[in-house]
Amino acid sequence: MGLPGAGKTTLTKALAPLLDAVVFNADAVRTNLSRDLSYSMADRIEHARRMGWMCDRIVEAGGSVIADFICPTPQTRAAFGDAFTIWVDRIKAGRFEDTNRMFVQPDRFDLRVEPQGAPDYWARQALALLQPAFDPKKPTALFVGRFQPFQASHQRLIEDGLRRVGQVCIAVCDGADGKDSLPFFAVKQSIETALSHHCGRFVVVPLPNVASVFHGRDVEYNVEPIELDEATETASAAKLRSLGAAR
C-alpha cells in the first residue's frame, strides 16, 4: 500500500517471483473486473472488498498473493483482514490530489519501505519477514514417514512437536515398494501448504526407503511416541489412498 507513484508496482515485480505469488494490481482489477465502479469513497471500499475476496480465494487454495493497491483509508484496508502489510512510504504526495487528501497513514504495518534502498533490497527485507529461515542449529524434532496423503493426523503430530521443541524436520521416505503414488515434490508442497502459518519453524527433506533405525549408546536425543485421541490414532493413510483411487 502507499500513495500513487510511491513504487508499489515496482516493489511487487521484485517480490512476486521470490514468493511465487499471484499479483492483483488495483488498476488492472478496476479495468477488468470493477469497470462499474467510480472513485467515490463507497466505490473505493467496494473495489477493495472485491480484491480482498479474490486474495482470500488464492490463499485458501494454498497459494501466495500480493494486492498492489493504494489502500488510502482504514476502511479499504479492512477488506484484507490481517494480511501482511507493506507501506511504501517513499514520497510525500502522489499524482492525484483527491487521493492525497483522503490518504490516511497506517497505524499498523509489517514493513515500512523508506526512500533509501533499491526495490530488490526491500523485496529481500519483506521475504525475510514473510519466510524466516529455518535454523538447523536450534533444537529440532524429527518426524519420519511417507505422508501419502498428508492428513490432519500428521499435521496434529507435527504441531505437537512444534509445541514441545520449537521447530521440526519432516523427513519424507521414498516408498520403493510401489505403494506411493506421489513424488517427493508433491508431498513436500502439500506439507508446506498445510503448515504455512509455521513458516521458518519446519523443513521438509527427502529420505531413502528407510527400513530400520538403529542408534548406539548415550545418544543425546529422545525417542518417544506422541499419542493423540483414538479417532486420530486409527486414521489410516492406506484407506485414504484407496478412497482417492476409487474416485
N, C-alpha and C positions, 0 to 999 in steps of 0.2 A: 504494500500500500504506500501511497505518497502522492504528492502533487503532480499534475500533468507535466511531463518533461523532466521529472526528477531522475529517471534512469531505471524505472521498474522493469520495462521490457528488456532492456539490455542485460540487467541482472538475471532476469528469468531465463534468457537464452544461455547464460553461463551456468546456471544452476540446474536447469531441467535435465540435461544429459547425465549429470552426476547422480541424480535421483531416479533416472529412467521415468520421469514424470510426464503425465498428460498436462497440457497447458491450456487454460481458458483465459484468453485475453479479453478484457471488458469491451474494447471496441469491436473485436471480431464477433463476440457474442451478441452485441447490440445490432450489428449489421445482419447477422444470420438468423437470430432467434428472438430478438427483442426490438424488431423494427416498429412495433406498435407503441413503443414507449417514448415519452418525451424526456426532457431534462428537469422536470418538476421534482420536488422532493419526494412526493409519493411514488413517482415512476422510478426514481433512482433507487428507492428502497425495494421496489418490486424487481428491478433489474438485479440487485444484489441477492434477493431471495432466490431467483432463478439460477444464478451462478452457484450459490451455496448448495442448492438442491442437486445440481449436476456434480459438484465436487463430492458430495456425500455418496452418490452412487458409485463413483470411481473408487473411493475408499472402501466401501462395502464389498467391492469385488476384489479387494486386496491390492489395489494399485496406489500410486502416489500421484498427487495432482497439485498444480500451482495455479492459484487465482491471481492473475495480473490485473489489479483493479485499484482505482484511486481510493475507494472506501473513505469518503470525506467526512462521514459523521458516525457517531456511535450506533445509530440505527442501521446503517448499511453494514457495519462491522458485525453486528449481532447475527446476520444471516450466515456467518461462517463459524458460529459456535466457538469452541476452544481451539481453533486452528492455530498452528504455529504462525506468528505474525512477524513479518519483516517490514519495518518502517524505513523506506528510502527517503532520508532527510538530507538531501544534497542541495536543495535550492530553497530560497525564501518565498518565492512566488512562482506560480505556474503561468501557462499561457492563456488561461481562461479566467477572467476576472470574477465571474459568478461562482466558479469553483473555489477560487481563493477565498472569497468571502465566507463561504459555508464550511470550509475545511476546519475541522477541529483536531488539534494534535492529540494523538492517542495517549491515554494514561496507562495502557498496558501493551507491551510488545516484547518479543523474544530476542530480537536483534535490531539495533538501530544502525543503519548504514549512513556514515558521515561522508562529507565531501572528499576527504582524502582516501586514496586506495582505489585500485582498478577493480572492475567487475569480477574478474577471476579470484582476486583476493577475498572479496566479500562472499562470493559463492562458496569458497572453501571454509570461511568462518561459519556460514549457515550449515554446511554439511557436517562440520564437527559438532554442532549443537543438535542437529537432527539425527545423526547417526554416529553416536560416540563410539570410539574404537574399543574393541574387546581387549582386555589386558591379560595376557597369558600368565603373568606373574602373580596375579591375585588368586586366593583360594578358589578352587573350581570343583563343582560336582560333575561327574561323568555319567552319561546315560548312553547305553549301547543297545541298538535294536534295528529292526528293519523299517519300522514306522510306515507300513504299507497297508492301508492308508493311515496318515497321521490323524488320530481321532481325539475326542475330548478327554479320554482317559490318559493318553500320552501327555496332552497339554497339562492336565492336573498334576501328573507326576513331576513334570519338568518345573512347573511353577512352584511346587512344594520344594524342589531342590533349590530354586532361586531364593525362596524364603529362608531356607536353612543356611545356605552357603554364600549366596550373593550373586554368583554367576555360574553358568553351566556350559559344558561341552557336550554336544549331541553327536554321537558317532553313528553314522548310518552304515549298516553292514550290507555287503553285496550278496544277494541271495543266489548263490551259484546253483542251487537245486532247481531253478526254473520256476519257483512258486511266485516270485515277484515280477510284476509287470511294468513297474515304473523305473525309469533311470534315476540315478542319483540326483541330477539337477532338478528333476520334477519333485522329488521328495523334499529336497532342500528348500525349494520355493514354497511348498505348502507349509513347511515348518516355520519359515521366516515370516510368512503371511500371518499365521496363527499367533505368533509371538512378537509381532511387530511393535507392540507397546512396551516390550522389554529390550528394545534395541540397545546394543552395546553391552548387554549382560549375558549374551549367549553366542556361541559359534557352532556351525554345522560342518562336520568334516566327514569324508568317506573312509570306510574301513573295508578290508577284505572280508571274505566269508569266515568270520571267527567261529570256531567250533568249541574251543576251550579257553579258559582264562586261568593262568597259574601265577602265583607270586611266592617270593621267598619269605624268610622270617623278618620280623621287625619292619614291615612296611609302614610308611608314615601317613597312610590314609585309611579311612573306614570303609568297609564293605558291608552294606546293610540294605534290606528291602524297605520300600515305602509302601505301607498298607493304606488303601483307600476304602471307600464303602463297598458293600457287597455287589451292588449293581455295576459299579465301575470295574471292580476286580474281575467280574465274569464277562465283561465285554470282550468279544473275540474279533481280532483283526481278520482272521480267516473267514469268519462269517460275513464281515463287511465286504471283503474282496469278492466272495461268492455272490452276494447280493448285487454288487456292481456288475459282475459278469452276467448275471441273469437279466439285468436291464439291457 
